[in-house]
Amino acid sequence: MRDWGYRIREQRGTLLAFLVFVVMFAIYVVNHPAGFTANVVTTAANKGVLLALVAMAQTVVVLTSGIDLSVGMVFVLTNCLASALVVGSPAATALGVAAVLFTGLLCGVLNGLIVIYGRLQPIVATIATGAIFYGLALVLRPVPGGDVNSDLADALTSQLPGGVPASLVVLLVVVLALWLPFRRSEIGRGVYAVGSSELAAYMSGVPVGRAKFAAYCLSGLLAAMGGLFLTFLTYSGEASAANGNTYTLYSIAAVVLGGVSLFGGSGSAIGAIFGALAFRTIGDLLFVFDLDPLWQPLFQGIILLAAVCLGSFRLFRIRNRLELFG
Amino acid sequence: MTTRGGTLIRRIEPAVVMAFGCIIGLLFLGSLYSTSFVSPEFLLQQLKVASFLGVIATGMMIVILLGQIDLSVPWVVAVGGMMSTAVASWGTIGGVMAIPFGILCGVALGLVNGLGVAYLRIPSMIVTLAVNAVAQGLMVVHTGGYSPQDASSAAMRALATGTTLGVPNALLVWSVIGTAAVLLLSRTTFGRAVYGIGNSERAVYLSGVKSQRIVMLAFALSGGLSAFGGILLAGYASKAAQGMGDAYLLPSIAAVVLGGTSILGGRGTYLGTVAGVILITLLQSILSVMQIEEAGRQVIYGVVIIAMLLLYGRERPVR
């Protein structure tokens, strides 16, 4: 019994995000004119998965108590690259997908090298690398355009027999094949340890540098998956700075909603996924309630501000004022 | 006198010297491309353009000295520009109130940032991002999603584009704000507390300073200065625009950090920020004079910032 209580408490953030998502989605579906149909769910899932992938990318870095402000730009860069490479015969398409994912990985490697071995602060370093990635995206796509293998795109963004959105299956595969093995590996435990206390992790013989480096690499890879998926959804690539910045911002919002501590060391990418889905649903709620689209950015901003203020509930638990200034 | 001069030289940090060295290097590279890079007119023009960034970077520096960061700059700048032009269209009273009202709006947003960081203890990166989103939402509602048509007031235009005795007014404004910032940081208890909090807020609190109030004030100051930067920009372009502040977030952080201020807080001089601002402005204008496309400019810009930081902005290893 006690063991169960501990496990539930450990996953409190994830469970809370899951609950918020379920409630929001229920309100959304009940008020949607078309109701709970496969099409409504698929559209919502496609948009949600897009943000969920970028949010997972942000999570792995945040777990090390770092931050990656270039995820949005990696997302945009890989979107532009995919719109040029993921075309043609199945073999060419597969090669293109591999090249896009590899590019994302390289972006992560660059961030990791600069932050860990260059010893620059992640916030400044990733803003600067973000500018580089955006510049490269502009080189690839000075104007929006491009194409993508539509067979593959349709297969991954439509429904499986039975009405299950294919995108959710993709997300499940990413979680099962990438996140869970990472979480359970030595390096994954190292990521959590480094986020809790870098000094203690170092003293305990955790490979600090390698763990952080792996986190940044995985972040680049996941952001590239997001960029690839965006290409499948839009059939084109666009080097949009606004898009990149929005996704960076939303990824942080999703991470916060998903119960991942911004100080590092606690939370899970699964929580961030539900955070992303919930955040997307909140945005969609405005449409079903027929609000003026002009008010949408303000509404989302206020939700975001309210969500981050939830983090300050921990202030009620402190016993000594000095804990404020830790 | 000589001893004071001696201490002044000893107090100048290596990073500041490096930053000024990089400025001379850039000017040298530029002069190889075209001799007009070292003409007095060009340099004065550069200083004028640098003033806008300088005003915004002043606020950013104070926040970074606390060990925090202000990512709400883009839309607080836009709020400053849009609110002041909106008020400026209300006739005579509007013309008088335009600048104060714009600054007040920035201070208000800065206070929200400060409340979140100081009292709710939310990481500044997150609060300021959220406030940025809220400010954007407010401006979208205000303008209907388009750039506003209101023109800036005569006073705003005079501050941004006029000259006094051959010196651009914008540069004079930056000098006044810069001098005030130097005095504030080095000669007042507020300034001492800012440096102290950057090193250890716990210690400052235990010394009896109301550290949370200081943090909140610093963010309000940063918001006001960002908005004032937006007002100057609106005066320069004679109107406000959506996304007018987007181009100022990375440069303002980069200018402060390149000037030797530690991003972890507690260490840095305003002279360094001045050097950083001039450095960034020169880099931008050399890239645009050389007619490199936007894409190439972004890449070079990012690479140069990382290269310079690797040169002298590295943190000490933990162990």
HADDOCK unambig.tbl for C-alpha pairs under 7 A between the chains (distance, minus, plus):
assign (segid A and resid 118 and name CA) (segid B and resid 310 and name CA) 6.31 0.50 0.50
assign (segid A and resid 118 and name CA) (segid B and resid 314 and name CA) 6.93 0.50 0.50
assign (segid A and resid 119 and name CA) (segid B and resid 314 and name CA) 5.47 0.50 0.50
assign (segid A and resid 119 and name CA) (segid B and resid 315 and name CA) 5.61 0.50 0.50
assign (segid A and resid 120 and name CA) (segid B and resid 314 and name CA) 5.34 0.50 0.50
assign (segid A and resid 120 and name CA) (segid B and resid 315 and name CA) 6.23 0.50 0.50
assign (segid A and resid 125 and name CA) (segid B and resid 306 and name CA) 6.68 0.50 0.50
assign (segid A and resid 127 and name CA) (segid B and resid 250 and name CA) 6.89 0.50 0.50
assign (segid A and resid 128 and name CA) (segid B and resid 302 and name CA) 4.62 0.50 0.50
assign (segid A and resid 128 and name CA) (segid B and resid 305 and name CA) 6.78 0.50 0.50
assign (segid A and resid 128 and name CA) (segid B and resid 306 and name CA) 6.64 0.50 0.50
assign (segid A and resid 129 and name CA) (segid B and resid 302 and name CA) 5.90 0.50 0.50
assign (segid A and resid 131 and name CA) (segid B and resid 298 and name CA) 5.44 0.50 0.50
assign (segid A and resid 131 and name CA) (segid B and resid 299 and name CA) 6.26 0.50 0.50
assign (segid A and resid 131 and name CA) (segid B and resid 302 and name CA) 5.42 0.50 0.50
assign (segid A and resid 132 and name CA) (segid B and resid 298 and name CA) 5.79 0.50 0.50
assign (segid A and resid 132 and name CA) (segid B and resid 299 and name CA) 4.12 0.50 0.50
assign (segid A and resid 132 and name CA) (segid B and resid 302 and name CA) 5.25 0.50 0.50
assign (segid A and resid 132 and name CA) (segid B and resid 303 and name CA) 6.94 0.50 0.50
assign (segid A and resid 135 and name CA) (segid B and resid 295 and name CA) 4.13 0.50 0.50
assign (segid A and resid 135 and name CA) (segid B and resid 296 and name CA) 6.12 0.50 0.50
assign (segid A and resid 135 and name CA) (segid B and resid 298 and name CA) 4.84 0.50 0.50
assign (segid A and resid 135 and name CA) (segid B and resid 299 and name CA) 5.05 0.50 0.50
assign (segid A and resid 136 and name CA) (segid B and resid 295 and name CA) 6.47 0.50 0.50
assign (segid A and resid 136 and name CA) (segid B and resid 299 and name CA) 6.89 0.50 0.50
assign (segid A and resid 138 and name CA) (segid B and resid 295 and name CA) 5.18 0.50 0.50
assign (segid A and resid 139 and name CA) (segid B and resid 295 and name CA) 5.68 0.50 0.50
assign (segid A and resid 294 and name CA) (segid B and resid 140 and name CA) 6.48 0.50 0.50
assign (segid A and resid 294 and name CA) (segid B and resid 141 and name CA) 5.71 0.50 0.50
assign (segid A and resid 294 and name CA) (segid B and resid 144 and name CA) 6.58 0.50 0.50
assign (segid A and resid 295 and name CA) (segid B and resid 137 and name CA) 6.93 0.50 0.50
assign (segid A and resid 295 and name CA) (segid B and resid 141 and name CA) 6.02 0.50 0.50
assign (segid A and resid 297 and name CA) (segid B and resid 137 and name CA) 4.47 0.50 0.50
assign (segid A and resid 298 and name CA) (segid B and resid 134 and name CA) 5.39 0.50 0.50
assign (segid A and resid 298 and name CA) (segid B and resid 137 and name CA) 3.53 0.50 0.50
assign (segid A and resid 298 and name CA) (segid B and resid 138 and name CA) 5.78 0.50 0.50
assign (segid A and resid 301 and name CA) (segid B and resid 130 and name CA) 6.04 0.50 0.50
assign (segid A and resid 301 and name CA) (segid B and resid 133 and name CA) 4.71 0.50 0.50
assign (segid A and resid 301 and name CA) (segid B and resid 134 and name CA) 4.37 0.50 0.50
assign (segid A and resid 301 and name CA) (segid B and resid 137 and name CA) 6.57 0.50 0.50
assign (segid A and resid 302 and name CA) (segid B and resid 134 and name CA) 5.94 0.50 0.50
assign (segid A and resid 304 and name CA) (segid B and resid 130 and name CA) 5.84 0.50 0.50
assign (segid A and resid 305 and name CA) (segid B and resid 127 and name CA) 6.87 0.50 0.50
assign (segid A and resid 305 and name CA) (segid B and resid 130 and name CA) 5.12 0.50 0.50
assign (segid A and resid 305 and name CA) (segid B and resid 131 and name CA) 6.81 0.50 0.50
assign (segid A and resid 308 and name CA) (segid B and resid 127 and name CA) 6.97 0.50 0.50
assign (segid A and resid 311 and name CA) (segid B and resid 122 and name CA) 6.86 0.50 0.50
assign (segid A and resid 312 and name CA) (segid B and resid 120 and name CA) 5.31 0.50 0.50
assign (segid A and resid 312 and name CA) (segid B and resid 121 and name CA) 6.43 0.50 0.50
assign (segid A and resid 312 and name CA) (segid B and resid 122 and name CA) 6.46 0.50 0.50
assign (segid A and resid 322 and name CA) (segid B and resid 202 and name CA) 6.55 0.50 0.50
assign (segid A and resid 325 and name CA) (segid B and resid 201 and name CA) 5.95 0.50 0.50
assign (segid A and resid 325 and name CA) (segid B and resid 202 and name CA) 5.24 0.50 0.50
